[in-house]
């Protein structure tokens, strides 16, 4: 799929702010600083649609991006970022839980991980949480360009084993630097959308 049109529709913090368009939605979830915004920008052929930052924890709202008038990508606040108050973290958690657990338009989730590191406890909990809600998941393993080709299979295996990946869920190696995995990621998103 080629994103000919991509626009930020709304940054929402509550259910009543969600877009009313009845379009399939794919959520983008992941820890702060795994390259989520870069993944979205690469996917959409934009430089700064999703704001990237050297400071993790920049996304604090659910950002709804309308793609080609047929699909909504939803950027979810990154989890695991320590430099916010417990109260704020709890509020994010509730906002994310409400969206993931109750949004009828949600077709699936891309769980974005940094391929260089084993999934954290929070990544494992997020994956289990998504499976609890019976949401289809695609793992996007970013920063693939930072790992040599012959070491990538070992890193992918580590991701699959640590998460206890279900056989229906796949891993896409991705690099926003080289564009590797872009077509594969779109293919996976389209499969989620079709479910």
Residue pairs with C-beta under 8 A, 6 or more apart in sequence:
1 67
1 68
1 186
1 189
1 190
2 45
3 43
3 44
3 45
3 46
3 67
3 68
4 68
5 66
5 67
5 68
5 69
6 44
6 45
6 46
6 49
6 65
6 66
6 67
6 68
7 49
7 65
7 66
8 49
8 63
8 64
8 65
9 19
9 21
9 64
9 65
9 66
9 72
10 17
10 18
10 19
10 63
10 64
11 61
11 62
11 63
11 64
12 18
12 61
12 62
12 63
12 64
13 61
13 62
13 95
14 95
15 98
15 99
15 102
18 62
18 64
18 99
18 103
19 64
19 66
19 72
21 66
21 72
22 105
23 66
23 70
23 71
23 72
23 105
24 70
24 71
24 72
24 105
24 107
24 193
25 64
25 71
25 72
25 73
25 74
25 103
25 105
25 106
25 107
26 71
26 72
26 73
26 74
26 106
26 107
26 108
26 109
26 110
26 189
26 192
26 193
27 74
27 76
27 99
27 100
27 106
27 108
27 109
27 110
28 36
28 39
28 40
28 73
28 74
28 75
28 76
28 109
28 110
28 112
29 76
29 79
29 96
29 100
29 109
29 110
29 111
29 112
29 126
29 130
30 36
30 78
30 79
30 111
30 112
30 113
30 123
30 140
31 78
31 79
31 80
31 81
31 113
31 114
31 120
31 122
31 123
32 56
32 57
32 58
32 78
32 79
32 80
32 81
33 56
33 78
33 81
33 114
34 78
34 112
34 113
34 114
34 142
34 143
35 112
35 114
35 142
35 143
35 176
36 50
36 59
36 75
36 78
36 112
37 50
37 51
37 52
37 53
37 58
37 59
37 75
38 50
38 52
38 142
38 176
39 110
39 112
39 140
39 142
39 174
39 176
39 185
40 49
40 50
40 65
40 73
40 75
41 47
41 48
41 49
41 50
41 52
41 176
42 174
42 176
42 179
42 182
43 73
43 182
43 185
43 186
44 50
44 65
44 67
44 73
49 65
50 59
50 63
50 65
50 75
51 58
51 59
52 58
56 78
56 81
57 77
57 78
57 81
57 83
57 84
58 78
59 75
59 76
59 77
59 78
60 77
60 88
60 92
61 77
62 74
62 75
62 76
62 77
62 95
62 96
62 99
63 74
63 75
64 72
64 73
64 74
65 72
65 73
65 74
65 75
66 72
67 73
71 189
71 193
72 105
73 189
74 99
74 106
76 96
76 99
76 100
77 92
77 95
77 96
79 92
79 93
79 96
79 122
79 126
80 120
80 122
84 92
99 106
100 106
100 109
100 129
100 130
100 133
100 135
101 133
106 135
107 136
107 192
107 193
107 195
108 135
108 136
108 137
108 138
108 189
108 192
108 193
108 195
109 130
109 135
109 136
109 137
109 138
109 192
110 137
110 138
110 139
110 140
110 185
110 188
110 189
110 192
111 123
111 126
111 127
111 130
111 137
111 138
111 139
111 140
112 139
112 140
112 142
113 119
113 123
113 139
113 140
113 141
113 142
113 159
114 141
114 142
114 143
115 141
115 142
115 143
115 144
115 146
115 147
115 152
115 155
115 156
115 159
115 173
116 143
116 146
116 147
116 155
118 158
118 159
118 162
119 127
119 159
119 162
119 163
123 162
123 163
124 162
124 163
124 164
127 137
127 163
127 164
127 165
128 164
130 137
131 137
131 166
136 168
136 169
136 192
136 195
137 166
137 169
138 169
138 170
138 171
138 172
138 185
138 188
138 189
138 192
139 159
139 163
139 165
139 169
139 170
139 171
139 172
140 172
140 174
140 181
140 185
141 155
141 156
141 159
141 171
141 172
141 173
141 174
142 174
142 175
142 176
143 175
144 152
144 173
144 174
144 175
144 178
144 180
144 181
145 175
145 177
145 178
145 180
147 155
152 173
156 171
156 173
159 165
159 171
160 171
165 171
170 188
172 181
172 184
172 185
172 188
173 180
173 181
173 184
174 180
174 181
174 182
174 184
174 185
175 181
